[in-house]
Amino acid sequence: MKTHKEEPVMLKWLRPVVLGTVIGVLCCLAVLLIFALLMAMRDIPQAAVMPMAVIAGAVGAFIGGFMSARLAGSRGMVYGAACGALMYLLILIAGFSLLQNVNGLYAVIKLFAVVASAAVGGVYGVNSPKRSGRRQ
C-alpha cells in the first residue's frame, strides 16, 4: 500500500514564488538587454534610463507573477505579489551593491510597479486557460 506524503506547506508555497522570481529576473534581464541595444543604436536621452529600468522591471515581474501563479494554480494575486516583492528585493540589493546609492523616488515607484504588475500577472496566470495535452 502506497502512502501519499504531503508536501510541506512552506515548500509548497516557496517553490512557485522562487521559480517565478527566477523566470521574472531572466525576462527583466532580456528586456534590459533590448533597451541597452536600443540605447546603443539610437540617441536616447539620459532622462529615459530610469523609466526604461522601471518598465523592464515591471515586464519581468508580470511574467514572473504569471508563471508563479500558473505553477501554484490558485491565489494568483498573493503568489504574484510575493514573487514581485522578492524580485524587488533582489533588484534593490543589486542596486545598492553596484551603485552604492538608490534614488528614493524611483525606488518607491519601482516597488509599486514591480509588485503591482506581478500581482496582475498572477491574477492573469491563474485565470488564463490551461493548455490541454500536447500539440499534434
N, C-alpha and C positions, 0 to 999 in steps of 0.2 A: 504494500500500500504506500503510495506516494504521499508525502506531506508537503503541503504548499507553504513555503516560507514567505512571510510578509516582508516586504522591503521596508527598511527603517524609514520613519517619517522624514527625518532630516535629509536622507539621501534621495528620497522620492521628490522632495521639494527642491533640493540643491542642484540635482543633475540637469533639469531643463534650464535653470537660470544660468548655470555656468556654461553650458553648451550654447545657449542663445547669446550670451555675452561674447564668447569666443567668435561666433559667427558674425555678430554685430561689429566687433572690433575689426575683423578682417574686411568686412564690407566698408567700414569707415575708412580704413587704410586705402582701399581701392578707390573710393571717391576722392580722397585726398591726393592720390597719385594722379587721377584725372585732372583735378584742379591744378596741380603742380605743372602738368603738361600744358594746360591751357595758359597758365601764367608765363611759361617759358616761350610759348608761341605768340602770345598777344601781349600788348602793353596794358596790363591790369593795374589800376591804382593801388597803392599800399593800403588805403582805407577799406578795400574789399577783401583783404586777407582774413580778418576776424569773422565777418559774416560767412565767408566760404567755409571756415572751420566749423562754425555752428551748424551750417547746412550739412556738411559731411557727417558731423556727429549725430544729427537728427536722422539722416537717411540710414546710417549704420544702426542706430538704436531702433528705428522702426523695423528693420529686417531682423535684428536680434530679438526684439519683443515678439515679432510674428513667429519666429522659429521656436522661441521658448514656450510660448503658449501652445503652439502646434504640438510640441513634444509632450507637454503636460496634459493637454486635452480638455482642460477646464480652467476656470478662474483666469481668463486671459488678461484682464486688466492688472490683476495682482502680480502674475508672473511677468508680464511685460514691464510693469513699473519696477519690479525687483531687478530685472535684467538691466533696465535703464539706469537705475541707481548704482549698480555695480559697475556698469560701463562708465558712468560719470566719475565715479571714484577712481577708476583706472586712468581716465583722461586727466583728472586733476593731479594725480600723483605724477604722471608723465610730464605735465606742465610745470610742476614745481621742481622736478628733478632736472629737466632740460633748460627751463627758462629762469629759474630761481625767483620768479615773481609771476603772479597771475592777476590780470586786471579784474577787480571785484565786480564791476557791472557785467562784463562778458561772462564771468564765472556764474553769476546768477541767471543770466539769460540762457547760457548753455545748460545749466541744471534743469531749468524749466523745459527747454526744447528737447533735451535728451530723454528725460523721464516721461514727459507728455507724449512724445512720438513713440516711445517704446510701449507705453500703455495702450495707445491707439493701435499699434501694430499687434499687440497681444489680443485685443478685442477682435481685430480682423482675423488673426490667426485661429482663434477658437471658432469663429463663425464662418470661416471660409469652407467651401465644400471639400470633402475629403476625396482623395484620389481612390478609385476602386480598381485594384488589380494592376496588372501590367498592361502596357500597350501591346497591341497585336499587330 
